[in-house]
Amino acid sequence: KPSGVVMENGTQMTVLQAIAMAEGTNPTAALNAARLIRKTPTGPQEMPLELKKILAAKSPDIHLQAEDIIFVPNSAAKTAGKRGLEAIIQAATGLAIYRPY
């Protein structure tokens, strides 16, 4: 779910904790394309984030730093599949309701 999570000064937080505080990811999230954007003295640095592996406990959880951003884009394929399924359900519902007896 797109949202911001505030880290209080001196607190520790991991990627999984931040995702949990944001109430998880969208069902159409592209977990393999997640990125961690970290502020550095030379400017923002973008790193791939193996979120799918972290969620499956196959990769270590990463400790976040102040002003880190976790970006999880939507998957075009998942979005298209979800919309297609919704259209099929609507069509089937319409046929069931308006079917002549």
WOUR-V31476 format. One record per run of one state. SS is the DSSP state (a for helix, b for strand, c for the rest). FROM is the first residue (numbers start at 0). LEN is the number of residues. Records with the same first field share a line. If there is no record, write none. Layout:
# WOUR-V31476
SS: FROM-LEN ; FROM-LEN
This chain:
# WOUR-V31476
c: 0-13 ; 21-7 ; 29-1 ; 33-1 ; 40-2 ; 48-2 ; 55-7 ; 63-5 ; 71-2 ; 74-1 ; 98-3
b: 13-1 ; 28-1 ; 34-6 ; 42-6 ; 62-1 ; 68-3 ; 73-1
a: 14-7 ; 30-3 ; 50-5 ; 75-23
